Amino acid sequence: MNFTTTQVKQIKDKGLTTKKVLKQIEIFKHGLPCINLESAAILGHGILNISEEKKNEYSTFYDEQKEDLKVLKFVPASGAATRMFKFLFEFLDTYNPKKDTINSYINKHKANNLSIFVVGVEKFPFYDIVLKEVKKHVLEFDALTADLKAIEFIKIMLNEEQLNYSFSPKGLLPFHKYKDHIATAFEEHLFEASLYATSNNLAAIHFTISEIYRNIFDNEFMRIQSIVEHKTSTKFNISYSYQKEETDTIAVTTKNEPLEDVDGSLHFRPSGHGALLANLNDLDADVIFIKNIDNVVVYKYEFEVAKYKKILAGILLKVQQQAFCYLKQLESELLSEDKLIEIARFLRKKLNVIISNEFEKYSQKYQVEYLKNKLNRPIRVCGMVRNEGEPGGGPFWVKDESGKISLQIVESAQIDKKNKDQKSILKNATHFNPVDLVCAIKDYKGEKFDLSKFVDSKTGFITMKTKTGKDIKALESPGLWNGSMANWNTIFVEVPLVTFNPVKAVTDLLKAPHQL
């Protein structure tokens, strides 16, 4: 396949190579293998259930250690709020007030989200803001019927010339209404971080955002900085990064040919949240909390959320401390057979590493190298909630092509649902991934791991998208907490549902954890 001179320059300008782009096109042609599930991770088999006594022990341990550590909160926040309002755009496109009332439209189309939106509209944090804007533009608003009022409200909220909420970064939308102010998700992350992600009264938070939003994020921080710092007695170090162009992937037609834009340039797309591994790899911290921008709660629930963050961090530090101790012994001492078996047992019991059946047959020299290789890796401790029917990923034991079994977070899109056995394992899963991680990215010498070396490159996604009305194929990198962390040491811990409150549709803001 030949690229034009202009296309080759475009590829180089993005920080890519023609070889890499051609490899991506080959992936479209040949596809990516489905994940091979061995079994679901459940309590006692891949997921820890922590007693109250142990919860207090881990939380206290973290609090005792954190002042001597570099702590950071990492928040993927680049997405616009478009999907939150998708059902409202569909309503505006298809509703005919001459043929239907809103109520009959809801019944005809089974539009549950629209029903919830209309009934609960006055409870949204942005209700007064939108209403004020509506009355500016619709002078006879108060005289309109209830249906027409709802339509004008939705139009003003979404109109590009007015509030344009769907194109706002999700982190800067009004999320919660308090007595004296309205809080964005960005603000709630600051308050929440002050409860667990501080060291010496400083909270460092890193947001991955779209570069076009940098100024408005900065303006929001300047607006609330003094208030939040006063209320929390915490100083904040806010930093940002952008998804790197070299992580973009080429899009292709349904015939797997490179998609070209009108001007003849190649069409590239951002490659999903797995691209953020490069951003995470640039950071320097001992403990990194990872949480999505839309997963926040009103203040009264934040203490419960913070409690479990500290428990996860305590588990991480305890296990890491022991792993480091063993690694130093493996490097500097001639260890007995019993000690080597003890380390292997620690890997299996505490880090869920399946040790080779041949281990005891290895020479001592190879046993030492084997254990060092398994121990000296980044560590992640991930909260898992009981499955309440939410779509998305979950915890599973997975078998790779070489027969190696490991603990992974798997998206449903990675599973072959035509295979009865795989579908059965998926159906019997008990827990769900809320994207609630605490990570350690340094080795026992205090040096940062190169996180790109622990990725399973075969766990990407091919997805169908549309462009100018035509179907196209897009390639996503292995997900940040999926294949991008496939070769990390992994611990899953059951956490309560209160820790998982994402806002995928705007109506989620009416749920209890988002209301006072």
C-alpha positions as CSV (number, residue, x, y, z in Angstrom):
1,M,0.0,0.0,0.0
2,N,1.4,3.4,-1.0
3,F,0.8,6.7,0.8
4,T,1.2,10.0,-1.0
5,T,4.1,12.3,-0.1
6,T,1.6,14.5,1.7
7,Q,0.2,11.6,3.7
8,V,3.6,10.4,4.7
9,K,4.4,13.9,6.0
10,Q,1.1,13.9,7.9
11,I,1.9,10.5,9.5
12,K,5.4,11.8,10.6
13,D,4.0,15.1,11.9
14,K,1.7,13.1,14.2
15,G,4.7,11.3,15.6
16,L,3.7,8.0,13.9
17,T,5.5,5.9,11.3
18,T,4.2,4.4,8.0
19,K,5.1,1.0,9.4
20,K,2.9,1.5,12.4
21,V,0.0,2.8,10.3
22,L,0.3,-0.2,8.0
23,K,0.3,-2.5,11.0
24,Q,-2.9,-0.9,12.2
25,I,-4.5,-1.5,8.7
26,E,-3.5,-5.2,9.0
27,I,-5.3,-5.4,12.3
28,F,-8.5,-4.2,10.6
29,K,-8.0,-6.9,7.9
30,H,-7.3,-9.8,10.2
31,G,-9.2,-8.7,13.4
32,L,-8.3,-9.0,17.0
33,P,-8.8,-12.2,19.0
34,C,-11.6,-12.4,21.6
35,I,-10.6,-12.7,25.2
36,N,-10.7,-16.3,26.5
37,L,-12.4,-16.3,29.9
38,E,-11.4,-19.0,32.2
39,S,-13.9,-18.1,34.9
40,A,-15.5,-15.1,36.6
41,A,-13.6,-13.5,39.5
42,I,-15.9,-13.8,42.6
43,L,-15.5,-13.4,46.3
44,G,-12.9,-15.8,47.6
45,H,-11.7,-16.5,44.0
46,G,-10.1,-13.3,42.8
47,I,-12.0,-10.7,44.8
48,L,-11.3,-9.9,48.4
49,N,-14.0,-9.3,51.0
50,I,-12.4,-7.2,53.7
51,S,-13.6,-7.4,57.3
52,E,-14.5,-4.2,59.2
53,E,-11.4,-4.8,61.5
54,K,-9.1,-5.1,58.4
55,K,-10.7,-2.1,56.7
56,N,-9.8,0.1,59.7
57,E,-6.3,-1.4,59.7
58,Y,-5.6,-0.7,56.1
59,S,-7.1,2.8,56.2
60,T,-5.0,3.7,59.3
61,F,-1.9,2.2,57.7
62,Y,-2.3,4.4,54.6
63,D,-2.9,7.5,56.8
64,E,0.3,6.7,58.7
65,Q,2.4,6.3,55.5
66,K,1.1,9.0,53.1
67,E,2.9,12.0,54.6
68,D,6.2,10.4,53.4
69,L,4.9,9.6,50.0
70,K,4.1,11.4,46.7
71,V,0.4,11.0,46.3
72,L,-1.5,11.9,43.1
73,K,-5.0,11.6,41.8
74,F,-5.4,10.9,38.0
75,V,-8.7,11.9,36.4
76,P,-9.5,11.2,32.7
77,A,-11.6,14.2,31.8
78,S,-11.2,14.8,28.1
79,G,-14.7,13.9,27.0
80,A,-17.5,16.3,26.1
81,A,-21.0,15.7,27.6
82,T,-22.5,14.8,24.2
83,R,-23.7,11.3,25.2
84,M,-25.4,12.6,28.3
85,F,-27.9,14.4,26.2
86,K,-28.2,11.9,23.3
87,F,-31.8,11.0,24.1
88,L,-32.8,14.7,24.1
89,F,-31.3,15.3,20.7
90,E,-33.2,12.2,19.4
91,F,-36.4,13.6,20.9
92,L,-36.0,17.0,19.3
93,D,-35.3,15.3,15.9
94,T,-38.3,13.0,15.9
95,Y,-41.0,14.8,18.0
96,N,-43.9,16.3,16.1
97,P,-46.1,18.5,18.5
98,K,-48.9,18.4,15.9
99,K,-49.2,14.6,16.1
100,D,-48.2,13.8,19.7
101,T,-48.1,15.1,23.2
102,I,-44.9,14.5,25.1
103,N,-46.6,11.9,27.2
104,S,-47.9,10.0,24.1
105,Y,-44.4,10.2,22.5
106,I,-42.9,8.7,25.7
107,N,-45.3,5.8,25.6
108,K,-45.0,5.2,21.9
109,H,-41.2,5.2,21.9
110,K,-40.7,3.8,25.4
111,A,-38.6,6.9,26.1
112,N,-37.9,6.3,29.8
113,N,-35.1,8.7,30.1
114,L,-37.2,11.5,28.6
115,S,-40.0,10.7,31.1
116,I,-37.6,10.9,34.0
117,F,-36.1,14.2,32.6
118,V,-39.5,15.9,32.2
119,V,-40.9,14.8,35.6
120,G,-37.7,15.7,37.5
121,V,-36.6,18.8,35.6
122,E,-36.9,21.1,38.6
123,K,-34.4,19.0,40.6
124,F,-31.6,19.3,38.1
125,P,-28.7,21.5,39.3
126,F,-28.9,23.6,36.2
127,Y,-32.7,24.2,36.3
128,D,-32.6,27.8,37.4
129,I,-29.7,28.7,35.0
130,V,-31.6,27.3,32.0
131,L,-34.9,28.8,33.0
132,K,-33.3,32.2,33.3
133,E,-31.8,31.8,29.8
134,V,-35.1,30.5,28.4
135,K,-37.1,33.5,29.7
136,K,-34.5,35.8,28.1
137,H,-35.2,34.3,24.6
138,V,-38.8,33.2,24.9
139,L,-40.8,36.3,26.1
140,E,-44.1,34.5,26.4
141,F,-42.7,31.5,28.1
142,D,-45.0,31.5,31.1
143,A,-48.1,31.4,28.9
144,L,-47.0,28.3,27.0
145,T,-48.4,24.8,27.6
146,A,-46.3,22.4,29.7
147,D,-45.2,20.5,26.6
148,L,-44.0,23.7,24.8
149,K,-42.2,24.8,27.9
150,A,-40.3,21.5,28.1
151,I,-39.4,21.8,24.4
152,E,-38.1,25.4,24.7
153,F,-36.2,24.4,27.9
154,I,-34.4,21.5,26.1
155,K,-33.7,23.7,23.0
156,I,-32.1,26.5,25.0
157,M,-30.0,24.0,27.0
158,L,-28.6,22.3,23.9
159,N,-28.6,25.1,21.4
160,E,-25.1,26.0,20.1
161,E,-26.0,29.7,20.3
162,Q,-27.2,29.5,23.9
163,L,-26.0,27.2,26.7
164,N,-24.7,24.5,24.4
165,Y,-24.4,22.0,27.3
166,S,-23.7,18.9,25.2
167,F,-20.5,20.3,23.9
168,S,-19.2,21.4,27.3
169,P,-16.5,19.2,28.9
170,K,-18.4,16.9,31.3
171,G,-16.2,18.0,34.2
172,L,-17.5,21.6,33.9
173,L,-21.2,21.0,33.7
174,P,-23.4,21.9,36.8
175,F,-23.5,18.6,38.6
176,H,-24.7,19.3,42.2
177,K,-26.8,22.0,43.7
178,Y,-26.0,23.1,47.3
179,K,-27.8,25.8,49.3
180,D,-25.2,28.5,48.4
181,H,-23.8,27.4,45.1
182,I,-23.7,24.9,42.2
183,A,-20.8,22.5,42.0
184,T,-19.2,21.0,38.9
185,A,-17.7,17.5,38.8
186,F,-14.3,19.2,38.6
187,E,-15.0,20.9,42.0
188,E,-16.2,17.7,43.6
189,H,-13.0,16.0,42.6
190,L,-11.1,18.6,44.6
191,F,-13.2,18.2,47.7
192,E,-13.0,14.4,47.4
193,A,-9.2,14.5,46.9
194,S,-8.7,16.5,50.1
195,L,-10.2,13.6,52.0
196,Y,-7.7,10.9,50.8
197,A,-5.2,12.1,48.2
198,T,-3.3,14.6,50.3
199,S,0.3,14.5,51.6
200,N,1.3,17.3,54.0
201,N,-1.9,19.2,53.3
202,L,-1.2,19.3,49.5
203,A,-3.4,17.5,47.0
204,A,-1.9,16.9,43.5
205,I,-4.6,16.2,40.9
206,H,-3.8,15.5,37.2
207,F,-6.6,15.9,34.6
208,T,-6.3,14.6,31.1
209,I,-8.4,17.0,29.0
210,S,-8.8,18.3,25.4
211,E,-6.4,21.1,24.8
212,I,-9.2,23.4,23.7
213,Y,-10.7,23.3,27.2
214,R,-7.5,24.3,29.1
215,N,-8.5,27.9,29.6
216,I,-12.0,27.1,30.9
217,F,-10.6,24.5,33.3
218,D,-8.1,27.1,34.6
219,N,-10.9,29.7,34.9
220,E,-13.0,27.2,36.9
221,F,-10.1,26.5,39.3
222,M,-9.4,30.2,39.8
223,R,-13.1,30.7,40.5
224,I,-13.3,28.1,43.3
225,Q,-9.7,27.8,44.5
226,S,-9.9,30.1,47.5
227,I,-13.2,28.6,48.6
228,V,-12.2,25.0,48.3
229,E,-8.8,25.6,49.9
230,H,-10.4,27.4,52.8
231,K,-13.0,24.8,53.4
232,T,-10.6,21.8,53.2
233,S,-7.5,23.4,54.7
234,T,-5.7,21.9,51.6
235,K,-3.6,23.4,48.9
236,F,-4.1,22.0,45.4
237,N,-1.5,21.4,42.7
238,I,-3.6,21.0,39.5
239,S,-1.9,19.8,36.3
240,Y,-3.2,18.9,32.9
241,S,-2.1,16.8,29.9
242,Y,-3.6,16.1,26.5
243,Q,-4.1,12.8,24.7
244,K,-1.0,12.5,22.5
245,E,-1.3,12.6,18.7
246,E,1.0,9.7,18.3
247,T,-1.6,7.5,20.1
248,D,-4.2,8.3,17.4
249,T,-5.1,5.4,15.1
250,I,-6.1,5.4,11.4
251,A,-9.7,4.9,10.4
252,V,-10.7,2.7,7.5
253,T,-13.7,2.0,5.3
254,T,-15.8,-1.1,5.6
255,K,-13.4,-2.6,3.0
256,N,-10.4,-1.9,5.2
257,E,-9.0,0.8,3.0
258,P,-7.5,3.9,4.6
259,L,-10.2,6.6,5.1
260,E,-9.4,9.9,3.4
261,D,-10.8,13.3,4.2
262,V,-12.0,15.6,1.4
263,D,-8.6,17.2,1.1
264,G,-6.9,13.8,0.6
265,S,-5.4,13.6,4.0
266,L,-5.7,10.4,6.1
267,H,-8.4,10.3,8.7
268,F,-7.1,9.5,12.2
269,R,-9.1,9.1,15.4
270,P,-8.3,9.2,19.1
271,S,-7.7,5.6,20.2
272,G,-9.9,5.5,23.4
273,H,-8.9,5.7,27.1
274,G,-6.0,3.2,26.5
275,A,-4.1,6.1,24.8
276,L,-3.9,7.7,28.3
277,L,-1.3,5.2,29.4
278,A,1.2,7.5,27.8
279,N,0.0,10.3,30.0
280,L,0.1,8.1,33.1
281,N,3.6,7.0,32.1
282,D,4.8,10.6,32.3
283,L,3.7,11.1,35.9
284,D,5.9,10.7,39.0
285,A,4.2,9.6,42.2
286,D,4.3,6.7,44.7
287,V,0.6,6.3,44.9
288,I,-1.8,7.2,42.1
289,F,-5.6,7.1,42.5
290,I,-7.5,6.8,39.2
291,K,-11.1,7.8,38.9
292,N,-13.3,9.0,36.0
293,I,-14.4,12.7,35.9
294,D,-18.2,11.8,36.1
295,N,-18.0,9.5,39.1
296,V,-18.6,11.9,41.9
297,V,-21.1,12.4,44.7
298,V,-22.5,15.2,46.8
299,Y,-20.5,16.1,49.8
300,K,-22.4,14.1,52.4
301,Y,-21.4,10.8,50.6
302,E,-17.8,11.8,50.0
303,F,-16.6,10.6,53.4
304,E,-17.8,7.0,52.7
305,V,-16.2,7.1,49.2
306,A,-12.9,8.4,50.8
307,K,-12.9,5.7,53.4
308,Y,-12.8,3.0,50.7
309,K,-10.1,4.8,48.7
310,K,-7.9,4.8,51.8
311,I,-8.6,1.1,52.3
312,L,-7.5,0.3,48.8
313,A,-4.4,2.4,49.2
314,G,-3.6,0.7,52.5
315,I,-3.8,-2.8,50.8
316,L,-1.6,-1.5,48.0
317,L,1.1,-0.2,50.4
318,K,1.1,-3.3,52.6
319,V,1.5,-5.7,49.7
320,Q,4.1,-3.5,48.0
321,Q,6.1,-3.3,51.2
322,Q,6.3,-7.1,51.4
323,A,7.0,-7.4,47.7
324,F,9.9,-4.9,48.0
325,C,11.3,-6.8,51.0
326,Y,11.3,-10.1,49.0
327,L,12.8,-8.4,45.9
328,K,15.7,-7.1,48.0
329,Q,16.3,-10.5,49.5
330,L,16.2,-12.1,46.0
331,E,18.8,-9.7,44.8
332,S,21.2,-9.8,47.7
333,E,20.9,-13.1,49.5
334,L,21.3,-16.8,48.7
335,L,17.8,-18.0,49.7
336,S,16.7,-21.4,51.0
337,E,14.2,-23.5,49.2
338,D,11.6,-22.8,51.9
339,K,12.1,-19.0,51.4
340,L,11.6,-19.3,47.7
341,I,8.4,-21.3,48.2
342,E,7.3,-18.7,50.7
343,I,7.8,-15.9,48.1
344,A,5.9,-18.0,45.4
345,R,3.1,-18.5,47.9
346,F,3.0,-14.7,48.5
347,L,2.7,-14.1,44.8
348,R,-0.2,-16.6,44.5
349,K,-2.1,-15.6,47.7
350,K,-1.6,-11.8,47.8
351,L,-1.0,-10.9,44.1
352,N,-3.1,-13.5,42.3
353,V,-0.2,-14.7,40.3
354,I,-0.5,-18.3,39.0
355,I,2.8,-19.9,39.5
356,S,4.0,-22.5,37.0
357,N,3.5,-26.1,37.9
358,E,7.1,-26.6,36.9
359,F,8.4,-24.1,39.4
360,E,9.8,-26.6,41.9
361,K,11.7,-28.4,39.1
362,Y,13.5,-25.2,38.0
363,S,17.2,-24.7,39.0
364,Q,17.5,-22.3,42.0
365,K,19.0,-19.6,39.8
366,Y,16.0,-19.8,37.4
367,Q,13.6,-19.8,40.4
368,V,15.1,-16.6,41.6
369,E,14.9,-14.9,38.2
370,Y,11.3,-16.2,37.8
371,L,10.2,-14.8,41.1
372,K,11.9,-11.5,40.5
373,N,10.2,-11.1,37.1
374,K,6.8,-11.8,38.6
375,L,7.3,-9.6,41.7
376,N,9.0,-6.6,40.0
377,R,5.9,-5.1,38.3
378,P,3.5,-2.2,38.7
379,I,0.7,-3.0,41.2
380,R,-2.9,-2.0,40.9
381,V,-5.6,-2.5,43.6
382,C,-9.1,-2.2,42.0
383,G,-12.4,-1.7,43.7
384,M,-15.2,-4.0,42.4
385,V,-18.9,-3.4,43.0
386,R,-21.8,-5.9,43.0
387,N,-23.2,-6.2,39.5
388,E,-26.5,-4.2,39.3
389,G,-27.0,-4.7,35.6
390,E,-24.7,-1.8,34.5
391,P,-23.1,-2.2,31.0
392,G,-19.4,-2.4,30.8
393,G,-16.4,-4.3,32.1
394,G,-15.9,-6.7,35.0
395,P,-13.3,-8.9,36.8
396,F,-12.4,-12.3,35.2
397,W,-9.7,-14.9,35.2
398,V,-8.4,-15.0,31.6
399,K,-6.3,-17.6,29.8
400,D,-3.9,-16.3,27.1
401,E,-2.6,-18.0,24.0
402,S,0.2,-19.7,25.9
403,G,-2.2,-21.1,28.5
404,K,-1.2,-18.6,31.2
405,I,-4.1,-17.6,33.5
406,S,-4.3,-14.1,35.0
407,L,-6.7,-11.7,36.7
408,Q,-8.0,-9.1,34.3
409,I,-10.7,-6.4,33.8
410,V,-12.5,-7.3,30.7
411,E,-15.0,-5.3,28.6
412,S,-18.1,-7.2,27.3
413,A,-17.1,-6.2,23.8
414,Q,-14.0,-8.3,24.1
415,I,-16.0,-11.5,24.8
416,D,-17.2,-13.9,22.1
417,K,-20.9,-14.1,23.0
418,K,-21.5,-16.7,20.3
419,N,-19.5,-19.1,22.3
420,K,-21.9,-20.7,24.9
421,D,-19.2,-21.4,27.5
422,Q,-17.9,-17.8,27.3
423,K,-21.4,-16.4,27.4
424,S,-22.2,-18.5,30.5
425,I,-19.1,-17.3,32.3
426,L,-20.1,-13.7,31.5
427,K,-23.7,-14.3,32.7
428,N,-22.5,-15.7,36.0
429,A,-20.2,-12.8,36.8
430,T,-21.1,-11.2,40.1
431,H,-19.1,-7.9,40.1
432,F,-18.6,-4.9,37.9
433,N,-15.6,-2.6,37.3
434,P,-16.4,1.0,38.5
435,V,-12.9,2.3,37.5
436,D,-11.8,2.7,41.0
437,L,-8.0,2.1,41.1
438,V,-5.0,2.8,43.3
439,C,-1.7,2.2,41.5
440,A,2.0,1.9,42.3
441,I,4.2,2.6,39.3
442,K,7.7,2.5,40.9
443,D,10.0,-0.5,41.5
444,Y,11.8,-1.5,44.7
445,K,14.7,0.8,43.9
446,G,12.3,3.8,43.6
447,E,12.6,4.0,39.9
448,K,9.6,4.4,37.6
449,F,8.5,1.4,35.5
450,D,8.1,2.0,31.8
451,L,4.4,1.1,31.7
452,S,4.4,0.5,28.0
453,K,6.2,-2.8,28.6
454,F,3.3,-4.3,30.6
455,V,0.6,-3.9,27.8
456,D,-1.1,-6.8,26.1
457,S,-1.2,-5.3,22.5
458,K,-3.7,-8.0,21.3
459,T,-6.5,-6.6,23.6
460,G,-7.5,-3.6,21.5
461,F,-11.0,-3.0,20.1
462,I,-12.3,-2.6,16.5
463,T,-15.5,-0.5,16.7
464,M,-17.9,0.7,14.0
465,K,-18.4,4.5,13.8
466,T,-20.0,6.8,11.2
467,K,-18.6,9.8,9.3
468,T,-20.7,11.9,7.1
469,G,-23.4,9.3,7.2
470,K,-21.1,6.4,6.1
471,D,-20.0,3.4,8.3
472,I,-16.3,3.4,9.1
473,K,-14.0,1.2,11.3
474,A,-12.0,2.6,14.2
475,L,-9.3,1.0,16.3
476,E,-9.0,1.6,20.0
477,S,-5.9,0.9,22.0
478,P,-6.0,-1.7,24.8
479,G,-8.1,0.0,27.5
480,L,-6.2,1.8,30.2
481,W,-7.5,-0.5,33.0
482,N,-7.9,-3.4,30.6
483,G,-5.1,-4.6,28.3
484,S,-2.9,-1.6,29.0
485,M,-2.5,-3.0,32.6
486,A,-2.7,-6.7,31.6
487,N,0.7,-7.5,32.9
488,W,0.5,-5.6,36.2
489,N,0.1,-7.4,39.5
490,T,-3.5,-7.1,40.3
491,I,-5.7,-7.2,43.4
492,F,-9.5,-6.9,43.3
493,V,-11.5,-5.8,46.4
494,E,-15.2,-5.6,46.9
495,V,-16.4,-2.0,47.6
496,P,-20.0,-0.7,48.1
497,L,-22.2,0.7,45.4
498,V,-21.9,4.2,46.8
499,T,-18.4,4.4,45.3
500,F,-19.8,4.1,41.8
501,N,-22.0,7.0,40.6
502,P,-21.2,7.9,37.0
503,V,-23.3,10.3,35.0
504,K,-23.7,8.6,31.6
505,A,-27.1,10.2,30.9
506,V,-28.2,13.5,32.3
507,T,-31.0,11.8,34.2
508,D,-28.3,10.1,36.4
509,L,-28.0,13.5,38.2
510,L,-31.4,12.8,39.7
511,K,-30.1,9.7,41.6
512,A,-29.7,10.0,45.4
513,P,-25.9,10.4,45.5
514,H,-26.2,13.5,43.2
515,Q,-29.0,15.1,45.2
516,L,-29.0,16.7,48.7
